[in-house]
Amino acid sequence: MAGPSPSYQVPQQNPITGDTTFRDLAEDIVSVDGMTPEMFLFSCSPEYLVKGSVNSAKRVLGFGRSKVAFQSQMVNAFDFPRKFTVCLSSLNLCLTLH
């Protein structure tokens, strides 16, 4: 009989408030334009950790510099160039990270 899967926790911090916590690391499938789906690592933050952000914010996506940061996983999984663009249609704004 197999036991429970090991739990790995990752640190999370709100840079505005300085609040910090540790949360479980999980994985899920990401697929882009019909490319072979890949397993991505992620972690969900508690509601109190996103306080101080825009009131209408529903979700937050972290763009850190670690190997498990969203853009790093996109580069490694889908062989994208090492730059990332995000467009916020409600603000008519596009940002490109190199």
ChimeraX commands (.cxc) that place a marker at each C-alpha (Angstrom):
marker #1 position 0.00,0.00,0.00 radius 0.5
marker #1 position 1.44,3.35,-1.03 radius 0.5
marker #1 position 1.57,6.19,1.44 radius 0.5
marker #1 position 0.68,9.82,0.77 radius 0.5
marker #1 position 2.75,11.78,-1.74 radius 0.5
marker #1 position 5.47,13.93,-0.20 radius 0.5
marker #1 position 4.59,17.59,0.21 radius 0.5
marker #1 position 7.04,20.24,-0.96 radius 0.5
marker #1 position 6.54,23.81,0.17 radius 0.5
marker #1 position 7.76,26.96,-1.53 radius 0.5
marker #1 position 8.11,30.45,-0.07 radius 0.5
marker #1 position 5.76,33.19,-1.26 radius 0.5
marker #1 position 6.05,36.89,-0.52 radius 0.5
marker #1 position 3.95,39.98,-1.16 radius 0.5
marker #1 position 6.57,42.63,-2.04 radius 0.5
marker #1 position 4.12,45.43,-1.19 radius 0.5
marker #1 position 3.24,44.33,2.36 radius 0.5
marker #1 position 6.26,42.14,3.10 radius 0.5
marker #1 position 3.97,39.28,4.21 radius 0.5
marker #1 position 5.53,35.86,3.67 radius 0.5
marker #1 position 4.20,32.31,3.80 radius 0.5
marker #1 position 5.04,28.81,2.61 radius 0.5
marker #1 position 2.57,26.87,0.44 radius 0.5
marker #1 position 2.45,23.43,-1.16 radius 0.5
marker #1 position 3.98,23.03,-4.60 radius 0.5
marker #1 position 1.67,21.39,-7.15 radius 0.5
marker #1 position 1.75,20.58,-10.85 radius 0.5
marker #1 position -0.72,20.77,-13.70 radius 0.5
marker #1 position -0.75,20.55,-17.49 radius 0.5
marker #1 position -0.19,23.60,-19.72 radius 0.5
marker #1 position -0.79,23.42,-23.48 radius 0.5
marker #1 position 0.05,26.17,-25.98 radius 0.5
marker #1 position -1.35,26.30,-29.53 radius 0.5
marker #1 position -1.61,22.54,-29.92 radius 0.5
marker #1 position 1.96,21.86,-28.74 radius 0.5
marker #1 position 2.51,18.79,-26.59 radius 0.5
marker #1 position 1.22,19.58,-23.09 radius 0.5
marker #1 position 3.81,19.93,-20.36 radius 0.5
marker #1 position 3.60,19.61,-16.59 radius 0.5
marker #1 position 4.07,22.98,-14.88 radius 0.5
marker #1 position 4.83,23.64,-11.23 radius 0.5
marker #1 position 2.69,26.16,-9.38 radius 0.5
marker #1 position 1.54,27.17,-5.93 radius 0.5
marker #1 position -1.67,28.87,-4.78 radius 0.5
marker #1 position -1.45,31.84,-2.42 radius 0.5
marker #1 position -3.84,32.56,0.42 radius 0.5
marker #1 position -6.12,35.57,-0.05 radius 0.5
marker #1 position -4.37,37.67,2.59 radius 0.5
marker #1 position -1.10,37.49,0.65 radius 0.5
marker #1 position -2.47,39.45,-2.32 radius 0.5
marker #1 position -3.75,42.36,-0.20 radius 0.5
marker #1 position -2.40,45.68,-1.38 radius 0.5
marker #1 position -2.83,44.71,-5.04 radius 0.5
marker #1 position -5.42,46.18,-7.37 radius 0.5
marker #1 position -8.93,45.74,-5.91 radius 0.5
marker #1 position -10.29,44.16,-9.08 radius 0.5
marker #1 position -7.48,41.56,-9.27 radius 0.5
marker #1 position -8.80,38.00,-9.44 radius 0.5
marker #1 position -5.52,36.12,-9.84 radius 0.5
marker #1 position -1.81,36.88,-9.58 radius 0.5
marker #1 position 0.94,35.35,-11.71 radius 0.5
marker #1 position 4.50,35.57,-10.39 radius 0.5
marker #1 position 7.39,36.52,-12.64 radius 0.5
marker #1 position 10.36,35.77,-10.40 radius 0.5
marker #1 position 13.86,34.84,-11.54 radius 0.5
marker #1 position 13.87,31.22,-10.38 radius 0.5
marker #1 position 13.78,28.09,-12.52 radius 0.5
marker #1 position 10.15,27.50,-11.52 radius 0.5
marker #1 position 9.01,31.03,-12.45 radius 0.5
marker #1 position 6.28,30.98,-15.09 radius 0.5
marker #1 position 8.40,32.47,-17.88 radius 0.5
marker #1 position 11.32,30.10,-17.14 radius 0.5
marker #1 position 9.01,27.10,-17.39 radius 0.5
marker #1 position 7.57,28.41,-20.70 radius 0.5
marker #1 position 11.07,28.83,-22.17 radius 0.5
marker #1 position 12.16,25.35,-21.09 radius 0.5
marker #1 position 8.95,23.48,-21.94 radius 0.5
marker #1 position 8.16,25.01,-25.31 radius 0.5
marker #1 position 11.60,26.18,-26.49 radius 0.5
marker #1 position 10.46,29.81,-26.68 radius 0.5
marker #1 position 13.00,32.65,-26.93 radius 0.5
marker #1 position 13.97,34.06,-23.57 radius 0.5
marker #1 position 11.50,36.94,-23.66 radius 0.5
marker #1 position 7.90,37.11,-22.55 radius 0.5
marker #1 position 5.05,39.42,-23.53 radius 0.5
marker #1 position 1.83,39.89,-21.62 radius 0.5
marker #1 position -1.06,41.98,-22.94 radius 0.5
marker #1 position -3.69,43.43,-20.61 radius 0.5
marker #1 position -6.61,44.18,-22.91 radius 0.5
marker #1 position -8.62,46.09,-20.30 radius 0.5
marker #1 position -5.74,48.57,-19.99 radius 0.5
marker #1 position -4.74,48.48,-23.67 radius 0.5
marker #1 position -1.21,47.66,-22.46 radius 0.5
marker #1 position 1.46,45.15,-23.56 radius 0.5
marker #1 position 4.69,44.49,-21.66 radius 0.5
marker #1 position 7.66,42.50,-22.97 radius 0.5
marker #1 position 10.21,41.01,-20.57 radius 0.5
marker #1 position 13.66,40.06,-21.91 radius 0.5
marker link #1:1,2 radius 0.2
marker link #1:2,3 radius 0.2
marker link #1:3,4 radius 0.2
marker link #1:4,5 radius 0.2
marker link #1:5,6 radius 0.2
marker link #1:6,7 radius 0.2
marker link #1:7,8 radius 0.2
marker link #1:8,9 radius 0.2
marker link #1:9,10 radius 0.2
marker link #1:10,11 radius 0.2
marker link #1:11,12 radius 0.2
marker link #1:12,13 radius 0.2
marker link #1:13,14 radius 0.2
marker link #1:14,15 radius 0.2
marker link #1:15,16 radius 0.2
marker link #1:16,17 radius 0.2
marker link #1:17,18 radius 0.2
marker link #1:18,19 radius 0.2
marker link #1:19,20 radius 0.2
marker link #1:20,21 radius 0.2
marker link #1:21,22 radius 0.2
marker link #1:22,23 radius 0.2
marker link #1:23,24 radius 0.2
marker link #1:24,25 radius 0.2
marker link #1:25,26 radius 0.2
marker link #1:26,27 radius 0.2
marker link #1:27,28 radius 0.2
marker link #1:28,29 radius 0.2
marker link #1:29,30 radius 0.2
marker link #1:30,31 radius 0.2
marker link #1:31,32 radius 0.2
marker link #1:32,33 radius 0.2
marker link #1:33,34 radius 0.2
marker link #1:34,35 radius 0.2
marker link #1:35,36 radius 0.2
marker link #1:36,37 radius 0.2
marker link #1:37,38 radius 0.2
marker link #1:38,39 radius 0.2
marker link #1:39,40 radius 0.2
marker link #1:40,41 radius 0.2
marker link #1:41,42 radius 0.2
marker link #1:42,43 radius 0.2
marker link #1:43,44 radius 0.2
marker link #1:44,45 radius 0.2
marker link #1:45,46 radius 0.2
marker link #1:46,47 radius 0.2
marker link #1:47,48 radius 0.2
marker link #1:48,49 radius 0.2
marker link #1:49,50 radius 0.2
marker link #1:50,51 radius 0.2
marker link #1:51,52 radius 0.2
marker link #1:52,53 radius 0.2
marker link #1:53,54 radius 0.2
marker link #1:54,55 radius 0.2
marker link #1:55,56 radius 0.2
marker link #1:56,57 radius 0.2
marker link #1:57,58 radius 0.2
marker link #1:58,59 radius 0.2
marker link #1:59,60 radius 0.2
marker link #1:60,61 radius 0.2
marker link #1:61,62 radius 0.2
marker link #1:62,63 radius 0.2
marker link #1:63,64 radius 0.2
marker link #1:64,65 radius 0.2
marker link #1:65,66 radius 0.2
marker link #1:66,67 radius 0.2
marker link #1:67,68 radius 0.2
marker link #1:68,69 radius 0.2
marker link #1:69,70 radius 0.2
marker link #1:70,71 radius 0.2
marker link #1:71,72 radius 0.2
marker link #1:72,73 radius 0.2
marker link #1:73,74 radius 0.2
marker link #1:74,75 radius 0.2
marker link #1:75,76 radius 0.2
marker link #1:76,77 radius 0.2
marker link #1:77,78 radius 0.2
marker link #1:78,79 radius 0.2
marker link #1:79,80 radius 0.2
marker link #1:80,81 radius 0.2
marker link #1:81,82 radius 0.2
marker link #1:82,83 radius 0.2
marker link #1:83,84 radius 0.2
marker link #1:84,85 radius 0.2
marker link #1:85,86 radius 0.2
marker link #1:86,87 radius 0.2
marker link #1:87,88 radius 0.2
marker link #1:88,89 radius 0.2
marker link #1:89,90 radius 0.2
marker link #1:90,91 radius 0.2
marker link #1:91,92 radius 0.2
marker link #1:92,93 radius 0.2
marker link #1:93,94 radius 0.2
marker link #1:94,95 radius 0.2
marker link #1:95,96 radius 0.2
marker link #1:96,97 radius 0.2
marker link #1:97,98 radius 0.2
view
